[in-house]
Amino acid sequence: MRLLHTMLRVGDLDRSIAFYTNLLGMKVLRRQDYPEGRFTLAFVGYTDESDGTVIELTHNWDTPSYDLGTGFGHLAVEVDDAYAACEQIKAQGGTVVREAGPMKHGTTVIAFVTDPDGYKIEFIQRKR
């Protein structure tokens, strides 16, 4: 068994794809419209789906936004330099909600950004 993907419902698919590809460096792996169901699925990731876990962005055409709820936490992305990653996100108009720095009660360097729908993405700096 292996984890295939995490699904996020998004209000504006093009805006979300731009965030995950332009700001986080992922690739659109596949995209399919389902006119009968009035939704589109787009899969984004760093590797092919056969090689790693990806994100499924689900856009229901008639739903412009979602309440995030309190159960979801965040996605985590490993980065070489969390400080530089935050600066790059800010330079491209993204939102950093927790600047890079050591985690509380630890030494791992982390940061948090949000995607256009408010989902949190944690940057975890690769240990050297």
N, C-alpha and C positions, 0 to 999 in steps of 0.2 A: 504494500500500500504506500501511497505518497499523497501529499497535499497538492491539488491541482491548481486551484485559484481561490481568491477572495473576491466576493462580489460587492460592489458599492453602487447604490442608486444615485444618479447624478441628475441635476436639473438642466444643465446645458452641456451636451456631450462634446461639442467642439471646444468649448472653454476648458473642459476637464482633460480632453486629449492634449490640448496645448500645454496645460500644466504638467502632465505626466511625461510628455515627450520633450518639450522645450526646457522646462525647469529642472526636471529630475532625470532627463536623459534616457528615458525608456523608448521603446519602439512600439508602434501599432502592429500587432501580430496578425490580427484579423478583425473584420468588422462586418456585421450582417444586419440588415434591416428586416423587420418582420411586420409588414404592413397590416396583415390580418389582425395581429395582436397590438398594433400601434406602439411598437418599441424597437429599439436598436441595441445590439450588444457589441461592444468593442473590447478586445483583449489587448492589454499593454503589458510590457515586461522588458527585462534586460536580456533574457535568453528565450529561445524557442520553448514553447509549452512542453515539448517532450523532454526538455532538459532542466526545467525549473518551474517554480511556482510563479503565477502571473496574477494580474488584477483584471477582473471582469467589470467593466463600466456599463451599467444598465441604465438606459435612458427611456423612460416611459413618456411618450410624446405629449401626453396631456397633463403631465405633472411637472411644474416648474421648479419645485424645491421640496425638501424633505426635512422633517425633524430628526436630528441625529440620535436622540434618546440618550439614556445613561448607561446602557450596557456595552456599547462599543468603546474600545480604548484607542488603539492606534495601529498603524502599519509601521514597520521598522525597515530602514534601509541602511546598509553599511556604507560608510563614506571614508575616503582617505583622510580628509581634514574637515571636521565639523565646522570649524570657524570659517574656513573658506567657502564651504557649501552654503552657510547662512548668508555670507556676503553676496554670493552669486544669486541666491534666491531674492534677496532684497533688491539687488541691482536690476533684476528682471521684473520687478513689481510684485513679487510674492510676499507672503506674510510669515515672519518668524515670530512665534509666540513664546518661545523660550530660547534665549541666546545660548550658544555653545559654551560648555563648561563642564567641569566634573559633576557627576550625579551626586545627589545628596547621599551622604553615608557611604561614598565609594570614590573610585578614581576614574571610572570609565567616562570619557567625554561624550556628552550627548547634547542634542538640541531638538526642538520641535518646530515644525512649520505646519501650516494648514493649506489644504487644497481649496479650490474655488467654492466647494460646497461645505467647507468647514471641517472635513475629516483631518485628523491629526496624523502627521507622518513624523516619526522619530528618526533622527540621524544618529547613528552610533559610529563613533570614530574607530576605525580599524586599529587594533593594537599593534604597535611596532616592535 
